[in-house]
């Protein structure tokens, strides 16, 4: 490949990356997880996506799989609904159309977390 083609392709790739960056700007929100904000969250226009925005920080800051039911309740508050083996937390709107979602935390028979899942839709 000659040098002029290399320069041309380099500019195309760099320009494409810049365009993708502008398109994504503002769509990726990283709100630092705050247990008190999470627990006091109320669905409303001003805070529709607060819990969604905190999910990455929550997953990166806490190893939920090392926790038990009481520790999850201390961290996230009382779930919106629960069974013996699962807690469900409503996440609100996801900032894209009318998508909503939930966080499901699963427990074993001893009350230890076995996994969690974020559901969107």
N, CA, C and O of each residue as an XYZ file, in Angstrom:
484
protein
N       0.859     -1.163      0.000
C       0.000      0.000      0.000
C       0.911      1.235      0.000
O       1.889      1.311      0.745
N       0.564      2.175     -0.842
C       1.404      3.373     -0.885
C       1.001      4.356      0.216
O      -0.050      4.231      0.845
N       1.864      5.318      0.417
C       1.713      6.253      1.533
C       0.441      7.089      1.432
O      -0.197      7.344      2.453
N       0.058      7.516      0.248
C      -1.151      8.364      0.107
C      -2.418      7.587      0.471
O      -3.333      8.158      1.064
N      -2.491      6.289      0.125
C      -3.643      5.470      0.528
C      -3.669      5.286      2.042
O      -4.733      5.325      2.661
N      -2.511      5.088      2.626
C      -2.418      4.935      4.072
C      -2.953      6.179      4.784
O      -3.729      6.075      5.734
N      -2.531      7.354      4.314
C      -2.992      8.621      4.898
C      -4.505      8.753      4.731
O      -5.198      9.160      5.663
N      -5.016      8.415      3.556
C      -6.450      8.528      3.274
C      -7.254      7.615      4.205
O      -8.252      8.049      4.782
N      -6.837      6.373      4.355
C      -7.533      5.431      5.232
C      -7.417      5.842      6.705
O      -8.364      5.685      7.476
N      -6.268      6.362      7.080
C      -6.090      6.825      8.453
C      -7.055      7.952      8.778
O      -7.655      7.965      9.853
N      -7.212      8.906      7.853
C      -8.151      9.999      8.077
C      -9.592      9.489      8.133
O     -10.382      9.974      8.942
N      -9.939      8.533      7.299
C     -11.294      7.971      7.319
C     -11.583      7.281      8.647
O     -12.653      7.474      9.223
N     -10.652      6.490      9.131
C     -10.842      5.784     10.396
C     -10.920      6.776     11.550
O     -11.798      6.669     12.407
N     -10.003      7.740     11.573
C      -9.996      8.739     12.638
C     -11.289      9.566     12.601
O     -11.886      9.832     13.644
N     -11.715      9.968     11.409
C     -12.965     10.727     11.265
C     -14.165      9.914     11.727
O     -15.074     10.455     12.357
N     -14.178      8.621     11.421
C     -15.270      7.748     11.857
C     -15.324      7.639     13.368
O     -16.407      7.665     13.953
N     -14.173      7.519     14.006
C     -14.130      7.448     15.466
C     -14.612      8.752     16.102
O     -15.312      8.732     17.114
N     -14.238      9.874     15.510
C     -14.710     11.173     16.019
C     -16.228     11.260     15.887
O     -16.903     11.703     16.816
N     -16.768     10.845     14.753
C     -18.221     10.878     14.533
C     -18.948      9.991     15.543
O     -19.961     10.404     16.106
N     -18.448      8.791     15.777
C     -19.062      7.883     16.753
C     -19.021      8.515     18.142
O     -19.993      8.420     18.892
N     -17.925      9.148     18.485
C     -17.813      9.824     19.783
C     -18.866     10.908     19.946
O     -19.469     11.024     21.013
N     -19.100     11.711     18.900
C     -20.125     12.749     18.974
C     -21.523     12.155     19.081
O     -22.377     12.696     19.783
N     -21.758     11.054     18.393
C     -23.073     10.424     18.452
C     -23.362      9.842     19.834
O     -24.506      9.858     20.289
N     -22.337      9.332     20.495
C     -22.524      8.735     21.814
C     -22.498      9.751     22.945
O     -22.903      9.449     24.067
N     -22.028     10.936     22.656
C     -21.902     11.963     23.709
C     -23.242     12.181     24.402
O     -24.255     12.453     23.758
N     -23.225     12.058     25.713
C     -24.440     12.284     26.486
C     -25.288     11.045     26.669
O     -26.196     11.057     27.500
N     -25.038      9.986     25.939
C     -25.843      8.776     26.074
C     -25.272      7.803     27.087
O     -25.975      6.893     27.527
N     -24.028      7.973     27.463
C     -23.404      7.084     28.429
C     -23.222      7.882     29.716
O     -22.343      8.737     29.815
N     -24.052      7.591     30.680
C     -24.047      8.329     31.932
C     -23.418      7.459     33.014
O     -23.721      6.272     33.132
N     -22.558      8.059     33.780
C     -21.927      7.336     34.874
C     -22.141      8.120     36.161
O     -21.324      8.964     36.530
N     -23.213      7.843     36.818
C     -23.508      8.459     38.115
C     -22.841      7.605     39.180
O     -23.013      6.386     39.193
N     -22.085      8.225     40.069
C     -21.430      7.479     41.149
C     -22.510      6.889     42.056
O     -23.459      7.576     42.434
N     -22.352      5.602     42.401
C     -23.338      4.954     43.256
C     -23.367      5.617     44.617
O     -22.326      5.862     45.227
N     -24.572      5.906     45.087
C     -24.795      6.503     46.397
C     -25.953      5.741     47.033
O     -27.096      5.837     46.586
N     -25.644      4.988     48.075
C     -26.640      4.129     48.709
C     -27.862      4.920     49.171
O     -28.992      4.465     48.998
N     -27.648      6.089     49.752
C     -28.774      6.885     50.257
C     -29.655      7.391     49.114
O     -30.881      7.381     49.223
N     -29.029      7.836     48.012
C     -29.816      8.272     46.852
C     -30.606      7.101     46.277
O     -31.772      7.252     45.913
N     -29.964      5.924     46.196
C     -30.630      4.729     45.664
C     -31.863      4.402     46.505
O     -32.951      4.184     45.973
N     -31.677      4.373     47.825
C     -32.754      3.980     48.738
C     -33.880      5.007     48.777
O     -35.039      4.639     48.966
N     -33.561      6.276     48.603
C     -34.598      7.309     48.686
C     -35.178      7.666     47.320
O     -36.016      8.562     47.220
N     -34.741      6.976     46.271
C     -35.212      7.258     44.916
C     -36.720      7.089     44.826
O     -37.291      6.127     45.340
N     -37.343      8.038     44.168
C     -38.768      7.948     43.876
C     -38.947      8.196     42.395
O     -38.307      9.075     41.819
N     -39.814      7.423     41.786
C     -40.040      7.581     40.359
C     -40.673      8.941     40.100
O     -41.739      9.258     40.630
N     -40.018      9.719     39.298
C     -40.503     11.037     38.953
C     -39.654     11.604     37.835
O     -38.569     11.096     37.552
N     -40.132     12.630     37.213
C     -39.474     13.185     36.035
C     -38.027     13.606     36.296
O     -37.179     13.444     35.418
N     -37.730     14.134     37.460
C     -36.379     14.608     37.747
C     -35.391     13.476     38.000
O     -34.187     13.673     37.834
N     -35.865     12.299     38.396
C     -34.967     11.200     38.740
C     -35.277      9.919     37.981
O     -34.910      8.838     38.441
N     -35.935     10.004     36.845
C     -36.348      8.803     36.122
C     -35.237      7.788     35.936
O     -35.464      6.588     36.095
N     -34.052      8.242     35.606
C     -32.985      7.292     35.252
C     -31.875      7.197     36.294
O     -30.826      6.617     36.015
N     -32.082      7.750     37.483
C     -31.010      7.785     38.484
C     -30.436      6.401     38.783
O     -29.217      6.226     38.790
N     -31.299      5.421     39.028
C     -30.795      4.079     39.348
C     -30.086      3.445     38.154
O     -29.066      2.776     38.324
N     -30.615      3.649     36.949
C     -29.934      3.161     35.745
C     -28.535      3.762     35.670
O     -27.556      3.067     35.398
N     -28.464      5.058     35.915
C     -27.192      5.759     35.791
C     -26.168      5.296     36.824
O     -24.965      5.433     36.605
N     -26.632      4.751     37.942
C     -25.727      4.280     38.998
C     -25.327      2.815     38.844
O     -24.444      2.352     39.567
N     -25.942      2.073     37.932
C     -25.699      0.624     37.854
C     -24.239      0.265     37.600
O     -23.719     -0.636     38.259
N     -23.557      0.935     36.671
C     -22.155      0.588     36.409
C     -21.297      0.821     37.634
O     -20.445     -0.005     37.963
N     -21.511      1.935     38.311
C     -20.750      2.231     39.515
C     -21.035      1.197     40.611
O     -20.119      0.767     41.312
N     -22.293      0.805     40.757
C     -22.655     -0.218     41.739
C     -21.916     -1.514     41.454
O     -21.308     -2.092     42.355
N     -21.963     -1.976     40.207
C     -21.299     -3.239     39.844
C     -19.789     -3.157     40.001
O     -19.150     -4.138     40.383
N     -19.207     -1.985     39.707
C     -17.751     -1.844     39.792
C     -17.251     -1.605     41.214
O     -16.092     -1.892     41.515
N     -18.101     -1.088     42.087
C     -17.678     -0.721     43.434
C     -17.962     -1.791     44.485
O     -17.314     -1.816     45.531
N     -18.923     -2.673     44.214
C     -19.337     -3.665     45.205
C     -19.382     -5.041     44.574
O     -19.901     -5.207     43.470
N     -18.844     -6.022     45.266
C     -18.941     -7.402     44.803
C     -20.192     -7.999     45.441
O     -20.139     -8.575     46.528
N     -21.311     -7.850     44.748
C     -22.597     -8.287     45.289
C     -22.611     -9.775     45.618
O     -23.327    -10.202     46.523
N     -21.826    -10.567     44.891
C     -21.826    -12.020     45.113
C     -21.219    -12.420     46.453
O     -21.362    -13.567     46.876
N     -20.550    -11.500     47.120
C     -19.987    -11.811     48.436
C     -20.936    -11.423     49.562
O     -20.606    -11.585     50.736
N     -22.110    -10.913     49.211
C     -23.029    -10.380     50.216
C     -24.143    -11.367     50.554
O     -24.335    -12.374     49.872
N     -24.868    -11.053     51.617
C     -26.045    -11.821     52.001
C     -27.264    -10.888     51.939
O     -27.138     -9.712     51.597
N     -28.440    -11.427     52.272
C     -29.670    -10.639     52.166
C     -29.609     -9.356     52.991
O     -30.016     -8.294     52.518
N     -29.106     -9.446     54.211
C     -29.065     -8.260     55.070
C     -28.136     -7.195     54.500
O     -28.456     -6.006     54.527
N     -26.992     -7.620     53.985
C     -26.045     -6.657     53.406
C     -26.619     -5.998     52.159
O     -26.410     -4.805     51.940
N     -27.337     -6.757     51.342
C     -27.990     -6.188     50.159
C     -29.049     -5.182     50.592
O     -29.153     -4.099     50.016
N     -29.839     -5.538     51.611
C     -30.863     -4.620     52.106
C     -30.228     -3.362     52.688
O     -30.748     -2.264     52.489
N     -29.120     -3.502     53.400
C     -28.426     -2.332     53.940
C     -27.923     -1.429     52.822
O     -27.972     -0.205     52.942
N     -27.441     -2.021     51.742
C     -26.874     -1.266     50.624
C     -27.947     -0.648     49.728
O     -27.867      0.527     49.369
N     -28.967     -1.465     49.367
C     -29.950     -1.034     48.368
C     -31.326     -0.717     48.933
O     -32.190     -0.209     48.220
N     -31.529     -1.010     50.198
C     -32.837     -0.770     50.794
C     -33.780     -1.932     50.549
O     -33.409     -2.958     49.980
N     -35.005     -1.740     50.994
C     -36.033     -2.768     50.833
C     -36.389     -2.896     49.351
O     -36.632     -1.888     48.687
N     -36.421     -4.116     48.828
C     -36.750     -4.289     47.405
C     -38.210     -3.941     47.125
O     -39.059     -3.988     48.015
N     -38.478     -3.592     45.873
C     -39.862     -3.304     45.473
C     -40.726     -4.556     45.544
O     -41.920     -4.480     45.834
N     -40.118     -5.705     45.280
C     -40.807     -6.975     45.493
C     -39.756     -8.040     45.769
O     -38.579     -7.872     45.452
N     -40.210     -9.146     46.370
C     -39.260    -10.194     46.733
C     -39.957    -11.537     46.857
O     -41.166    -11.620     47.075
N     -39.159    -12.583     46.713
C     -39.574    -13.951     47.010
C     -38.551    -14.471     48.015
O     -37.689    -13.713     48.459
N     -38.630    -15.737     48.377
C     -37.632    -16.304     49.288
C     -36.228    -16.258     48.695
O     -35.243    -16.120     49.420
N     -36.145    -16.375     47.367
C     -34.845    -16.497     46.715
C     -34.449    -15.312     45.846
O     -33.368    -15.335     45.256
N     -35.281    -14.273     45.741
C     -34.958    -13.162     44.855
C     -35.471    -11.832     45.406
O     -36.545    -11.751     46.001
N     -34.667    -10.798     45.185
C     -35.074     -9.415     45.432
C     -35.172     -8.729     44.079
O     -34.338     -8.957     43.202
N     -36.190     -7.889     43.906
C     -36.387     -7.140     42.667
C     -36.362     -5.648     42.971
O     -37.126     -5.163     43.805
N     -35.485     -4.928     42.293
C     -35.395     -3.474     42.426
C     -35.741     -2.846     41.076
O     -35.139     -3.182     40.056
N     -36.690     -1.953     41.078
C     -37.080     -1.241     39.869
C     -36.024     -0.192     39.562
O     -35.593      0.523     40.468
N     -35.595     -0.079     38.309
C     -34.551      0.861     37.920
C     -35.084      2.129     37.276
O     -34.328      3.081     37.078
N     -36.365      2.163     36.947
C     -36.902      3.349     36.286
C     -36.650      3.307     34.790
O     -36.453      2.240     34.208
N     -36.658      4.490     34.172
C     -36.483      4.600     32.725
C     -35.011      4.620     32.340
O     -34.167      5.110     33.091
N     -34.714      4.085     31.166
C     -33.334      3.938     30.707
C     -32.879      5.045     29.767
O     -31.836      4.899     29.129
N     -33.609      6.138     29.655
C     -33.278      7.281     28.793
C     -33.372      6.980     27.312
O     -32.952      7.807     26.502
N     -33.885      5.872     26.937
C     -34.040      5.563     25.515
C     -35.480      5.117     25.301
O     -35.821      3.958     25.534
N     -36.304      6.026     24.864
C     -37.704      5.696     24.639
C     -38.411      5.414     25.938
O     -38.260      6.144     26.918
N     -39.187      4.345     25.939
C     -39.957      4.004     27.137
C     -39.414      2.752     27.821
O     -40.140      2.077     28.550
N     -38.145      2.443     27.587
C     -37.503      1.295     28.240
C     -37.433      1.491     29.742
O     -37.025      2.547     30.227
N     -37.829      0.477     30.461
C     -37.639      0.447     31.908
C     -36.886     -0.830     32.231
O     -36.609     -1.631     31.338
N     -36.559     -1.024     33.471
C     -35.847     -2.245     33.804
C     -35.830     -2.515     35.285
O     -36.401     -1.782     36.092
N     -35.147     -3.606     35.615
C     -35.063     -4.005     37.011
C     -33.747     -4.721     37.278
O     -33.100     -5.249     36.373
N     -33.380     -4.719     38.538
C     -32.231     -5.469     39.025
C     -32.783     -6.617     39.841
O     -33.548     -6.403     40.781
N     -32.401     -7.836     39.492
C     -32.807     -9.018     40.242
C     -31.581     -9.578     40.946
O     -30.559     -9.842     40.313
N     -31.686     -9.758     42.248
C     -30.604    -10.354     43.036
C     -31.105    -11.703     43.525
O     -32.145    -11.782     44.178
N     -30.360    -12.778     43.208
C     -30.767    -14.145     43.564
C     -29.952    -14.644     44.754
O     -28.762    -14.356     44.882
N     -30.634    -15.410     45.631
C     -30.011    -15.930     46.843
C     -30.132    -17.446     46.911
O     -31.051    -18.034     46.340
N     -29.185    -18.076     47.621
C     -29.294    -19.508     47.888
C     -30.134    -19.712     49.145
O     -30.660    -18.747     49.699
N     -30.264    -20.948     49.596
C     -31.105    -21.242     50.762
C     -30.533    -20.683     52.073
O     -31.239    -20.610     53.079
N     -29.255    -20.289     52.056
C     -28.626    -19.706     53.243
C     -28.653    -18.179     53.224
O     -28.126    -17.534     54.130
N     -29.269    -17.604     52.187
C     -29.366    -16.155     52.088
C     -28.151    -15.475     51.496
O     -28.027    -14.254     51.587
N     -27.245    -16.237     50.888
C     -26.074    -15.666     50.226
C     -26.403    -15.400     48.762
O     -27.127    -16.172     48.134
N     -25.874    -14.314     48.224
C     -26.122    -13.961     46.825
C     -25.461    -14.998     45.925
O     -24.284    -15.321     46.088
N     -26.236    -15.515     44.971
C     -25.687    -16.447     43.984
C     -25.516    -15.776     42.627
O     -24.820    -16.299     41.757
N     -26.144    -14.630     42.444
C     -26.021    -13.910     41.187
C     -26.990    -12.748     41.139
O     -27.868    -12.599     41.990
N     -26.803    -11.933     40.121
C     -27.716    -10.820     39.904
C     -27.809    -10.560     38.410
O     -26.918    -10.924     37.642
N     -28.894     -9.929     38.017
C     -29.128     -9.678     36.599
C     -29.856     -8.352     36.436
O     -30.785     -8.046     37.184
N     -29.427     -7.572     35.453
C     -30.119     -6.350     35.091
C     -30.967     -6.668     33.874
O     -30.461     -7.124     32.848
N     -32.256     -6.425     33.999
C     -33.189     -6.699     32.911
C     -33.674     -5.388     32.342
O     -34.057     -4.484     33.084
N     -33.660     -5.281     31.036
C     -34.125     -4.086     30.348
C     -35.277     -4.458     29.434
O     -35.186     -5.399     28.646
N     -36.344     -3.716     29.550
C     -37.453     -3.968     28.630
C     -38.799     -3.833     29.250
O     -39.812     -4.021     28.576
